[in-house]
Amino acid sequence: MKQNMIYVPIVLAILGLIFMYIKMVWVKKQDAGNEKMQSISKSIKEGALAFLAAEYRLLLIFVIIASLALFGISQLVETTSIMIVPAFIIGAIFSALAGNIGMRIATDANARTAEAAKTSLPQALKVSFSGGTVMGLGVAGLAVLGLSLFFLLFIGQFITDGENFYNEMTVVLEALAGFSLGAESIALFARVGGGIYTKAADVGADLVGKVEAGIPEDDPRNPATIADNVGDNVGDVAGMGADLFGSYVATVLAAMVLGNYVIRDMSINTPFTDDFNNMGPILLPLVIAGIGIIASIIGTFLVGIKDNTAKEAQVQKALDTGNWTSIIITLAASFFLIKWMLPETMQMSFFGEGIKDVSSMNVFWSACIGLAVGALISMVTSYYTSLGKKPVLDIVQNSATGAGTNIIAGLAVGMKSTFLSVLLFAAAIYGSYYFAGFYGVALAASAMMATTAMQLAIDAFGPIADNAGGVAEMSELEDHVRERTDILDSVGNTTAAVGKGFAIASAALTALALFAAYVTFTGIDGINIFKADVLAMLFVGGMIPVIFSALAMQSVGKAAMEMVHEVRRQFREIPGIMEGTGTPEYAKCVDISTKAALKEMILPGLITIITPILIGLLFGAEPLGGYMAGVCVSGVMWAIFQNNAGGAWDNAKKSFEAGVEINGEMTYKGSDAHKAAVTGDTVGDPFKDTSGPSMNILIKLTCLVGLVIAPILGGHSTHTKESHKEVKVEIKSTDDEKATAVVTTTKTENGETISETETIEGTVEEVKQKVKATMDKDTIKEEDVKKIVEQTEKNIKEKLEKKE
Amino acid sequence: MKQNMIYVPIVLAILGLIFMYIKMVWVKKQDAGNEKMQSISKSIKEGALAFLAAEYRLLLIFVIIASLALFGISQLVETTSIMIVPAFIIGAIFSALAGNIGMRIATDANARTAEAAKTSLPQALKVSFSGGTVMGLGVAGLAVLGLSLFFLLFIGQFITDGENFYNEMTVVLEALAGFSLGAESIALFARVGGGIYTKAADVGADLVGKVEAGIPEDDPRNPATIADNVGDNVGDVAGMGADLFGSYVATVLAAMVLGNYVIRDMSINTPFTDDFNNMGPILLPLVIAGIGIIASIIGTFLVGIKDNTAKEAQVQKALDTGNWTSIIITLAASFFLIKWMLPETMQMSFFGEGIKDVSSMNVFWSACIGLAVGALISMVTSYYTSLGKKPVLDIVQNSATGAGTNIIAGLAVGMKSTFLSVLLFAAAIYGSYYFAGFYGVALAASAMMATTAMQLAIDAFGPIADNAGGVAEMSELEDHVRERTDILDSVGNTTAAVGKGFAIASAALTALALFAAYVTFTGIDGINIFKADVLAMLFVGGMIPVIFSALAMQSVGKAAMEMVHEVRRQFREIPGIMEGTGTPEYAKCVDISTKAALKEMILPGLITIITPILIGLLFGAEPLGGYMAGVCVSGVMWAIFQNNAGGAWDNAKKSFEAGVEINGEMTYKGSDAHKAAVTGDTVGDPFKDTSGPSMNILIKLTCLVGLVIAPILGGHSTHTKESHKEVKVEIKSTDDEKATAVVTTTKTENGETISETETIEGTVEEVKQKVKATMDKDTIKEEDVKKIVEQTEKNIKEKLEKKE
């Protein structure tokens, strides 16, 4: 068993995929409703698949270019294997496949959820949540399967039985980074492109449909209505799925890289051995991920309600029960796995503090911190964006004095929400590092991400219910159907906000783990922002998320305008469209959103990928580290700010549906205050659905690109290119007044050894000063200088004393 | 002359103050107009002075508490003199005095400018610009005078003729930091409090006056109109003045601290000597500042127009001529001063690169970079916020589709404006460091700030002209008076935007110079963000500007609401107020703004001051450095974003006054698009006048507090508390199989020496590994370990060979 541990995550992943298949078949077996419902559902599915097809074409070009670049790197750098190329391609394909499966099932499940809602709310929940489960298990199963299979392949290829385990494993993990890069590249297209798509369609549909033509949301007469529903799937299902697929893979990878460093640190005296082929710390994160899949499956059995008259609270409770069950199972399993797979006491190198003993229990505490902080950040997000809580009520109150004060209040809520989130995040860094170094940080992230399947199931169920409502509306089903889907949709809105909190927390911790892996990969002596170039790049990095957000927001504006013109044209040119006798050309609107989204994401995408490469090549590894830190710090801030401001504005607007009390008066939809709140929501939409979530991808991709190009930047961890310098000072002769010293400097660089000798003569004081100056010029650490100078001084004194 | 160089800046500062006095007398001699004008002007002056008086009361409490804290520090820390307390108090008093002078002259000049505008535009420019000049010279003169006098006093007190120059000078500069801290504390009150004041009054006056009562701006029937005009002075005159006073002092101080490090680096072989009492590099920034005052005075003579029918362009050109003249004079003088006062070749320690030779010309290039980047950032700011340029036109176009799209466009403009500004700023760090290390960075900042007197004169003239317009309106003068003051006001709006760009660029460079001084002051080995605690604090620091901005924006909202209620009450309760027969109670509105502003600034002020102290004490010097960097990076981003978005929104709104073409149609005031633009401006107002400019203070004060508490955080640069460790390995005996080694570790910490000896026996390989492990545990640098291990190995081999 122990020897074959690597097969465990493979088996668990396959189990997850089998369960996914069963669920998929079950969903498809459900009644898809009448012809109209099927036709609408089909249109949405076709639109979604059309977007995917267009995305794949663009992706193909991207993957070819990136593969060539990676091939180039593998040829240039000794420690990067050519296997990084297939890993990258398969990473991209697996992520795309997971998105494809999720999108298909989500678009299959919408009409079936609506049909189920005709008779039973519990059944509607079951159908929509099963759809979400398929998505979640697809993502988690394919991620773990892909990572484990490549790992198995690579260890077979690169690991020999020799003493060089650590260096060989570095080659393995560097090739594996290709898989992660492939996955994250798809996330860029899916999350950013999807974010632009969904908001362009939404804003376009609303501006002409609701505002100009005065027809309700999801009205079949609106040509953009299918595009709008497609957008929910493209943005919230495929985008979120690809985002978490990327985080999941990157987190596990980073933990494996840092596990390898634990093995290195423990091999100082004797080579590290354990029963798990001597790679327990590396395998652990993979196994935890596998267990998380099973825990998520168990959790899904607990998501269900019995009462047909249930309200939001019961549905939410059912989801919470499933979620917490899977989290607790994962935590318990992690406890035993950590005890079992890690040595009881490990030696880990703590930066600037040397090697410390770390018990395996400490690693468990780090994992607990990851889970706790993930949950707490989700709660903070929920507080700042939920109906009825103070932040949203503040925005509602400020809507009474107009759009201006509504906007100010919303911006302030978003900004203030960074406070607790960032403190929690800082505490997570501090705490998990305190317990188990950067391996602890990576394990914290891994533990948080372990139940990704469950998180995604909960996240994806929302848009399915939302779409089901759309199908019900467009097919003119009875009101109680819409009422039931609205209950699910409303819960979905809360889970969506919480899911965004989870996504940013996971992205941030992932980025951090990647950042730690980067520093150890490049073998640089930390990232010192007191160096001017590093500091300059920290500022440049801080600016990138701001620019990225601006570009993403503008893209939505441009794409929405194109949509507006198209919808206006159809209203004008298609006879009978407003009377319901003419059929709108839905496909044209889908096409416009698709093209605009993909076109508009190219510039921000290029900035994300090319900037770190340029900085790395022009300035080196340490300034690139500064850049990465700048992107992370600023990106986390802007992600939280934009997500929460957007979520709060949305719910402030929604508050008016049930009516709110402002200055003692009940105020409803249609009031001036409501109009102000609608303006706020217009601003918030691209915040929370486009630019905000894009930050996740930006920070992760930045760190991944850094990690992949790390070997080019010199100073690689395998020490093959490291330079080495030795300074020797010898006191040749002294008398009362004069001294002579010989300073020999031996430099070893890329295998070549250069030796220089300098003889210094003069008074004792002069020799002392000159030796010191020579040392300084050779950029020796100040401590060393002092040590040597003092030694020199002592030697001279001793010799003088002897003479006397 | 050379020996008495310290007296040069003192003389130049006094010359500046004398010229200021002459200008002040001249302004006061001008005709202040009819009785009504004088009465209005008097009300504004009284309101402004009432704010100052209230501010002083709060300040007094603050200064007492801070003085006690500083006294405590001076008792705890050997290297901090008790003289930091008087330096702090006088710094606060001088800054307050400069603000007081500026505010008095500005409120004297407004009616006189209006009176002059009756007959002549050139004369109106002369009066208003003279008012600005008084402000500028007051700030610059008092700053240089205060710094130089204290420096003179402290060197007399602390510098002996002994060898301990560097440590003694450190004590001098640490005490001098008190002056800077005092100045910046006032800036906190003036800039943040003033920012809240001005917007509360403005929004309050507009909401009830313009919107509810439908009376025009500056209408004497509006009770808040005096408060509104007071606000212009409180925020734009006193606030900006205190901000630049703080930057100016802090920059010169940081350059002096770094000059002392140059002297230290040059004293390795032989003590540094020059003709300027061995302190040329320290005196240089003070002398450049003094020269800048004279250059500014010369520049002011060139600001004037002759043509009574001149337009904005001519006025702008006159200001530009004066500004560039003073910059060029300063640059030329700096060239000669640098050549004269610095050694031709200096040795400077470059972090991580050891000691390098730097020619004095390099320092001049750094100064050029500072001036160039200051000018370029101002140009970028101007581009993003000016009427008729693409960014503002974009916002105008987006106003057509409503407030939502206007807001999105404005946010995007603000965000995009960070791109070039941050790249320029990064280039400034990189370039000035490249030429002359951190001394170069500080000199770049000093050069940029040298013409502060001129910058402030140009800045302060705007609000004076604005107020003159208000006086003209309220006194119902003829239309051509308002037209003339409007020309000046319009130019003032441009200079205000450019001035904000200058203020943030200077604050950022100042913070950077302080940051460099901090690292050298604490004697830490750089700031390594690969340490988890440093990284965690980098995130916390990044969050502070966001929270600060949120608090500042909310404060404006709260204070404005109080104002609204008061104005409504007066409209309701004072008989005949709307008919112009009843007199509004202006003073009550002034009082409300004053109290609200001061109350609301306490929380953000406390956060600014207490957070770095807490972090320093709890986590130590290096995490505090991470925090400072986080505040700087994030603060610069949010400052540029908020200032430029606010400026662009403002001018987008103003564009409608002359009419703009949207989709082929001319659109004017009162249109829906204009209403959307007004909403944008409402959001932009606190951005550009409260939270945006507050960032300057936040980042500078954070770094200053860090600098002042640096000595408490241990590891001080005088090495009095440094720990030292030495490891010695001796090979006692070896034979074919076995070896014995004795490892002696000697630690010196706070004067105590502890010695430990360990004997290692075993096979040759075992001894080698154990020695290595022992070294590792003692947290020796990896290089050392390798060095020692290799040495050990070699010794063992040699002994073995000898035996054979």
HADDOCK unambig.tbl for C-alpha pairs under 7 A between the chains (distance, minus, plus):
assign (segid A and resid 268 and name CA) (segid B and resid 773 and name CA) 6.82 0.50 0.50
assign (segid A and resid 269 and name CA) (segid B and resid 769 and name CA) 5.19 0.50 0.50
assign (segid A and resid 269 and name CA) (segid B and resid 770 and name CA) 6.69 0.50 0.50
assign (segid A and resid 269 and name CA) (segid B and resid 773 and name CA) 6.57 0.50 0.50
assign (segid A and resid 351 and name CA) (segid B and resid 531 and name CA) 6.22 0.50 0.50
assign (segid A and resid 353 and name CA) (segid B and resid 779 and name CA) 5.65 0.50 0.50
assign (segid A and resid 354 and name CA) (segid B and resid 776 and name CA) 6.08 0.50 0.50
assign (segid A and resid 354 and name CA) (segid B and resid 777 and name CA) 6.00 0.50 0.50
assign (segid A and resid 354 and name CA) (segid B and resid 778 and name CA) 6.92 0.50 0.50
assign (segid A and resid 354 and name CA) (segid B and resid 779 and name CA) 4.16 0.50 0.50
assign (segid A and resid 355 and name CA) (segid B and resid 776 and name CA) 6.20 0.50 0.50
assign (segid A and resid 355 and name CA) (segid B and resid 777 and name CA) 5.58 0.50 0.50
assign (segid A and resid 403 and name CA) (segid B and resid 679 and name CA) 6.50 0.50 0.50
assign (segid A and resid 404 and name CA) (segid B and resid 679 and name CA) 4.87 0.50 0.50
assign (segid A and resid 404 and name CA) (segid B and resid 680 and name CA) 6.71 0.50 0.50
assign (segid A and resid 404 and name CA) (segid B and resid 682 and name CA) 5.53 0.50 0.50
assign (segid A and resid 404 and name CA) (segid B and resid 683 and name CA) 5.56 0.50 0.50
assign (segid A and resid 407 and name CA) (segid B and resid 683 and name CA) 6.89 0.50 0.50
assign (segid A and resid 408 and name CA) (segid B and resid 683 and name CA) 5.90 0.50 0.50
assign (segid A and resid 412 and name CA) (segid B and resid 550 and name CA) 4.69 0.50 0.50
assign (segid A and resid 412 and name CA) (segid B and resid 554 and name CA) 6.95 0.50 0.50
assign (segid A and resid 415 and name CA) (segid B and resid 546 and name CA) 5.57 0.50 0.50
assign (segid A and resid 415 and name CA) (segid B and resid 547 and name CA) 5.95 0.50 0.50
assign (segid A and resid 415 and name CA) (segid B and resid 550 and name CA) 5.76 0.50 0.50
assign (segid A and resid 416 and name CA) (segid B and resid 547 and name CA) 5.39 0.50 0.50
assign (segid A and resid 416 and name CA) (segid B and resid 550 and name CA) 6.12 0.50 0.50
assign (segid A and resid 418 and name CA) (segid B and resid 543 and name CA) 6.47 0.50 0.50
assign (segid A and resid 419 and name CA) (segid B and resid 543 and name CA) 6.48 0.50 0.50
assign (segid A and resid 419 and name CA) (segid B and resid 547 and name CA) 6.62 0.50 0.50
assign (segid A and resid 422 and name CA) (segid B and resid 539 and name CA) 6.74 0.50 0.50
assign (segid A and resid 422 and name CA) (segid B and resid 540 and name CA) 6.34 0.50 0.50
assign (segid A and resid 422 and name CA) (segid B and resid 543 and name CA) 6.78 0.50 0.50
assign (segid A and resid 423 and name CA) (segid B and resid 540 and name CA) 6.41 0.50 0.50
assign (segid A and resid 426 and name CA) (segid B and resid 536 and name CA) 4.46 0.50 0.50
assign (segid A and resid 426 and name CA) (segid B and resid 537 and name CA) 6.94 0.50 0.50
assign (segid A and resid 426 and name CA) (segid B and resid 539 and name CA) 6.50 0.50 0.50
assign (segid A and resid 426 and name CA) (segid B and resid 540 and name CA) 6.72 0.50 0.50
assign (segid A and resid 429 and name CA) (segid B and resid 532 and name CA) 6.30 0.50 0.50
assign (segid A and resid 429 and name CA) (segid B and resid 536 and name CA) 6.03 0.50 0.50
assign (segid A and resid 430 and name CA) (segid B and resid 532 and name CA) 5.80 0.50 0.50
assign (segid A and resid 430 and name CA) (segid B and resid 533 and name CA) 5.63 0.50 0.50
assign (segid A and resid 430 and name CA) (segid B and resid 536 and name CA) 6.23 0.50 0.50
assign (segid A and resid 433 and name CA) (segid B and resid 532 and name CA) 6.34 0.50 0.50
assign (segid A and resid 526 and name CA) (segid B and resid 528 and name CA) 6.02 0.50 0.50
assign (segid A and resid 526 and name CA) (segid B and resid 530 and name CA) 5.23 0.50 0.50
assign (segid A and resid 527 and name CA) (segid B and resid 528 and name CA) 5.21 0.50 0.50
assign (segid A and resid 527 and name CA) (segid B and resid 529 and name CA) 5.59 0.50 0.50
assign (segid A and resid 527 and name CA) (segid B and resid 530 and name CA) 5.73 0.50 0.50
assign (segid A and resid 528 and name CA) (segid B and resid 526 and name CA) 6.03 0.50 0.50
assign (segid A and resid 528 and name CA) (segid B and resid 527 and name CA) 5.20 0.50 0.50
assign (segid A and resid 528 and name CA) (segid B and resid 528 and name CA) 4.24 0.50 0.50
assign (segid A and resid 528 and name CA) (segid B and resid 529 and name CA) 6.31 0.50 0.50
assign (segid A and resid 529 and name CA) (segid B and resid 527 and name CA) 5.61 0.50 0.50
assign (segid A and resid 529 and name CA) (segid B and resid 528 and name CA) 6.34 0.50 0.50
assign (segid A and resid 530 and name CA) (segid B and resid 526 and name CA) 5.24 0.50 0.50
assign (segid A and resid 530 and name CA) (segid B and resid 527 and name CA) 5.73 0.50 0.50
assign (segid A and resid 531 and name CA) (segid B and resid 351 and name CA) 6.23 0.50 0.50
assign (segid A and resid 532 and name CA) (segid B and resid 429 and name CA) 6.30 0.50 0.50
assign (segid A and resid 532 and name CA) (segid B and resid 430 and name CA) 5.78 0.50 0.50
assign (segid A and resid 532 and name CA) (segid B and resid 433 and name CA) 6.34 0.50 0.50
assign (segid A and resid 533 and name CA) (segid B and resid 430 and name CA) 5.64 0.50 0.50
assign (segid A and resid 536 and name CA) (segid B and resid 426 and name CA) 4.46 0.50 0.50
assign (segid A and resid 536 and name CA) (segid B and resid 429 and name CA) 6.04 0.50 0.50
assign (segid A and resid 536 and name CA) (segid B and resid 430 and name CA) 6.23 0.50 0.50
assign (segid A and resid 537 and name CA) (segid B and resid 426 and name CA) 6.94 0.50 0.50
assign (segid A and resid 539 and name CA) (segid B and resid 422 and name CA) 6.73 0.50 0.50
assign (segid A and resid 539 and name CA) (segid B and resid 426 and name CA) 6.52 0.50 0.50
assign (segid A and resid 539 and name CA) (segid B and resid 633 and name CA) 5.57 0.50 0.50
assign (segid A and resid 540 and name CA) (segid B and resid 422 and name CA) 6.34 0.50 0.50
assign (segid A and resid 540 and name CA) (segid B and resid 423 and name CA) 6.42 0.50 0.50
assign (segid A and resid 540 and name CA) (segid B and resid 426 and name CA) 6.73 0.50 0.50
assign (segid A and resid 542 and name CA) (segid B and resid 633 and name CA) 6.43 0.50 0.50
assign (segid A and resid 542 and name CA) (segid B and resid 634 and name CA) 6.97 0.50 0.50
assign (segid A and resid 543 and name CA) (segid B and resid 418 and name CA) 6.46 0.50 0.50
assign (segid A and resid 543 and name CA) (segid B and resid 419 and name CA) 6.47 0.50 0.50
assign (segid A and resid 543 and name CA) (segid B and resid 422 and name CA) 6.77 0.50 0.50
assign (segid A and resid 543 and name CA) (segid B and resid 637 and name CA) 6.64 0.50 0.50
assign (segid A and resid 546 and name CA) (segid B and resid 415 and name CA) 5.56 0.50 0.50
assign (segid A and resid 547 and name CA) (segid B and resid 415 and name CA) 5.95 0.50 0.50
assign (segid A and resid 547 and name CA) (segid B and resid 416 and name CA) 5.40 0.50 0.50
assign (segid A and resid 547 and name CA) (segid B and resid 419 and name CA) 6.63 0.50 0.50
assign (segid A and resid 550 and name CA) (segid B and resid 412 and name CA) 4.67 0.50 0.50
assign (segid A and resid 550 and name CA) (segid B and resid 415 and name CA) 5.75 0.50 0.50
assign (segid A and resid 550 and name CA) (segid B and resid 416 and name CA) 6.11 0.50 0.50
assign (segid A and resid 554 and name CA) (segid B and resid 412 and name CA) 6.95 0.50 0.50
assign (segid A and resid 633 and name CA) (segid B and resid 539 and name CA) 5.57 0.50 0.50
assign (segid A and resid 633 and name CA) (segid B and resid 542 and name CA) 6.43 0.50 0.50
assign (segid A and resid 634 and name CA) (segid B and resid 542 and name CA) 6.97 0.50 0.50
assign (segid A and resid 634 and name CA) (segid B and resid 634 and name CA) 6.64 0.50 0.50
assign (segid A and resid 637 and name CA) (segid B and resid 543 and name CA) 6.64 0.50 0.50
assign (segid A and resid 679 and name CA) (segid B and resid 403 and name CA) 6.48 0.50 0.50
assign (segid A and resid 679 and name CA) (segid B and resid 404 and name CA) 4.88 0.50 0.50
assign (segid A and resid 680 and name CA) (segid B and resid 404 and name CA) 6.69 0.50 0.50
assign (segid A and resid 682 and name CA) (segid B and resid 404 and name CA) 5.50 0.50 0.50
assign (segid A and resid 683 and name CA) (segid B and resid 404 and name CA) 5.52 0.50 0.50
assign (segid A and resid 683 and name CA) (segid B and resid 407 and name CA) 6.89 0.50 0.50
assign (segid A and resid 683 and name CA) (segid B and resid 408 and name CA) 5.91 0.50 0.50
assign (segid A and resid 769 and name CA) (segid B and resid 268 and name CA) 6.58 0.50 0.50
assign (segid A and resid 769 and name CA) (segid B and resid 269 and name CA) 5.20 0.50 0.50
assign (segid A and resid 770 and name CA) (segid B and resid 269 and name CA) 6.47 0.50 0.50
assign (segid A and resid 773 and name CA) (segid B and resid 268 and name CA) 6.66 0.50 0.50
assign (segid A and resid 773 and name CA) (segid B and resid 269 and name CA) 6.85 0.50 0.50
assign (segid A and resid 776 and name CA) (segid B and resid 354 and name CA) 5.69 0.50 0.50
assign (segid A and resid 776 and name CA) (segid B and resid 355 and name CA) 6.18 0.50 0.50
assign (segid A and resid 777 and name CA) (segid B and resid 354 and name CA) 5.54 0.50 0.50
assign (segid A and resid 777 and name CA) (segid B and resid 355 and name CA) 5.52 0.50 0.50
assign (segid A and resid 778 and name CA) (segid B and resid 354 and name CA) 6.75 0.50 0.50
assign (segid A and resid 779 and name CA) (segid B and resid 352 and name CA) 6.72 0.50 0.50
assign (segid A and resid 779 and name CA) (segid B and resid 353 and name CA) 5.55 0.50 0.50
assign (segid A and resid 779 and name CA) (segid B and resid 354 and name CA) 4.28 0.50 0.50
